[in-house]
Amino acid sequence: MLKNVFRLNSRRLLRLSGPDTENFLQGLVSKDIRQCQVNGAVYSFLFSPKGRIQHDVFLYKEPSSSFLVECDADSIAKLKKTMLFYRLRKKVQIDDVDDVVQFSTESECRPAHAVMSVEDPRVPGFGIRSVVPVEVEKMPSPEDGYLKRRLEWGIVEGVTECGDQLPFQMNGDLVNAVSLDKGCYIGQELTARTYHTGVIRRRVMPFSAEDSIDASATEIVDGEGVRRGKIIKAFDNLGLALSSLDSVGSSLFVGQVPIKLAIPHWWPEDRR
């Protein structure tokens, strides 16, 4: 088993190809996909017309004009349906891909047979994402290790965590998921207006608990029982919570279990 290398069974891949692919994606997602030429990949959202997150995706530029799109395994059918709806007459082909996604915490753990291998575009130093042919994949560690790292770093992922949420409450501006100067895309007007005129009072932050959290728990309260936030994801004694920044340092509980919110170390100083 390969230490610090995780096969992400919860993720799947699509390939978009055809002469209109780049223009199609540029008008669909929140990130300027031209940055793929520099970084190899971008992380991005697909919004509803009202500016709510429908999907989060990684886009990988292939040597040709095609792109690999990484998404939730559980939502791949819905994502394909969304893309087909907006494709109209554009010359874009959408195909399933059998390759698998691996994540490694260290650059020296990049798989030797990877189709591509790039730094995770969300946060510098978080890790390496690789696309690996399924037939040559080695034995990676269980995916739980990746989930724990994500929770410790305070990074949301997947529609069960960020679906139908507002992008900046999900830290979309901090994980490089939104380009505010790229031009029009679905949900762009409301997203730009929120960023330039709104105050982001609540954000997703990591928390640790003194005991395991009940999987059915959803609310975070203070010592007087006043609601102070909600759980986005919990695993063992770690989790992600949507709460106000002034809740950090307060005595908080999930059920009877004390928890502690934290500001991620990678947040810029002006967001702390």
N, C-alpha and C positions, 0 to 999 in steps of 0.2 A: 504494500500500500504506500502511495506517495504522500509524504508528510507535507502539509501546507498547500496541497493541490486538491481542489474540490470539483467534482462533476456536478453541474447544476441541472439536475433532472427537472427542476421547476421551470426551466427556460427552454424555448424552442426557437427555430430559425425559419425565416422566409427569405427567398431571393427575389428581388425586383430587378427586371431587366427590360431593355428596349430603349429606343431613342429619346423618349420623353420622361425617362425615370427621374433624372435629377430635377427637372422643373416640376414634376408632379410632387415629389417629396418636399421640395422647397416651399410649395404652397400649402402643404398639409401639416407639417410639424413645426414646433415652436423654436427649434434651433437652426441656425444657419448651417446647412449641410456642407457648404463649401469648406468648412473647417475640417472635414474629413480628410481633405487633401494634405493638411498639416499634421493632424493628430492621429489619423488612421481610423478614428471612430468619434462619434458624438453621442451624448445621451439627450433625449428629447421627450416631449409630451405631444400627444394628439388631444386637442381640446374639442369640447362641444361648442356650438355657436355661442353659448353663454359663458364660455371661458372656464368651464370645469374640465378636469382631467378625465379623459376617456381611457387612454392607454399611456404607458411609459415604455419607451423603446430605446435600444442601442442600435445605431446605424453604423455599419462597417463598409467602407469603400473597397470594392474589389479592383484588381488590376484593369479589368475592362470597365465598361460604363455601368455595370450592375452594382447593386448594394445588397448586403445581407442585413436583415432586420431581426433583431433579437427581442423576444417578447415573452410574456407569461405563457406557459404551456396551456393553462386553463382558459386563456382568452384568445388563443391564436385564431380560432374560427371567427370570433367576433371582430378581431382586427382585420382579417381578410375581407370580411363583409363590409366593414367601414371603408377600406381602401377601394374595393370594387365599386362602392356607391359613389365615391368621389373621382374615380378614374375617368368616367364618362368615355370620351372617344380618344383619350390619350393612348399612345402606343407604349403600354406598360404591361409586362407579363409578370404574374405573381405565382411563385412556385414554392412548395414545401421543400425543406432541406433536411437531410438525415444527419448532417454533422452535429456534434454536441458542443456545448459551451463549458469550458473549464475556467476556474478562477484560482489564481495562486497569489500568495501574500508577498512573494519575493520574486524579483526579476530573474534570478538564476534558476527558478523553477519553471520557466517557460517550457512547454512541451516541445520536444525536438521535431515532431511531425505536424505541428500546428499549421493549418491553412493560413491563419493570421494570428498575431499576438500583439496586443496593444495595452498601454496603460489605461486602467479604468478612467474614463474621461470626467468622472464626477468630482473626485477629490484627489489631489496629488498625494501619492504615497499609500493610497488605500490598497492597491493591488493590481494584478495583471489579468486581463480577460483574453482568453484564447478560444479559437474555433478549431476543433480537432475532428478529423474523420473518425467515425464511430468504429470502423474496423481496426484502427491502429491504436485506439485509446488504451492507455495503461490503467492500472487500478488506483484511482484517486481516493482521497479520504471522503467520509460521508459529508453530505451537504450541510449538516448541522453546524459544522465549523465555520462555513461561510455566513450562515445566518447569524451566529453569535458575533462574528466580526462586524457585520452590518449594524447590528443592534448596539454594539459598543461604540461604534463611530457615529451613530445617529443618522443612518441613511435609509430612507424609505425605498421600497421597490415593489412593483407589481400592483395590479388593480385592486386586490383585496386591501391594500394599505393606502394607496393614493387615489383610487378610482372615485370620481365625482367630488373630489376635493379641489380647493383653490390652490393654484400652483405655488404661490409664495408662502402660504402656510406649510406647504410640503417642502420648503426650502429650495424651490426650483431655481431661484436666482443664485443660490449659494453652491449648487451642484452643477452649474453651467448648463442648465436645461432650457434656458430661454434666451433668445437673442432679441434685443429691443430695437435693433436698427436694421433688420433684414428685409423689411417690407411686409406685405400682406400674407397672412395665413389664417386658417380657421380659428376664430376666437381671439385674434390678435388685438382688435380694438379694445375690448374689455380688459385684456391682460395688460396692455400698455397704460391704460387709464388707471388701473389699480396700482400699478407700480409708481407712477408719477404723482398721483394725487392721494393715494391711500396710505394709512399707517398700518404696518403689519404688526399687530399686537400679539398674535398667537403664532407659534411655530412648533414644528415637530422637534422634540428633544429626546435624547436617550434617558432611560432611568434604570436604576438597579433596586432590587427589593431584598428585604431581609429573609424572605422565604419564596418558594415558588408561587406564581400568580395563577389563580383559577382562570382557565382558558375562556370561560364564559363572562369574565368580569369586563366591564366597559368603562366604568366611571372612576375618576380620581377625586377624592375629597380631602378637605383639610381637617384639622382636629375638631372643628365645630360641625362637621358634616356638610359644609358648603362645597358645592361642585367646583372644582378647579381645573378640570380638563377631562380628556377621554383617552383611552388606550387605542393606539393604532395597531400595535403588534406586541405580543408577549410570548416569551419562550423561556421556560424555567424561571430564573430570577432576573431576567433582563427584558427590556422592552423599549418601545417607542411611544411617546405620549404627545398629544397636541394640547398645548397649554400656553398660558401667558408667560412672558419672560420673567415677570415679577414673582412667579411661583417658585422660581429656583431659590433654594435655601429654606423654603417653608416646610413645615411638618405635614407630609401628605401620606394618604393611605389608599390602597386598593382593597376594599373589604376591610379586614382587620390587619392587613399586612402593610407595614411602613415601607415607603419607597422614597428614593432620592433622585430628583431631577438633576441633570448636569448640562452645562453648555459644552458642545463638542469642541475639542482642542483646535480643530481646523477652521472654525468660524472666524471671519475677520473681526478685528477689534471693535469696529463700529457697529457690529451686530450683537455684541455680547451684552 
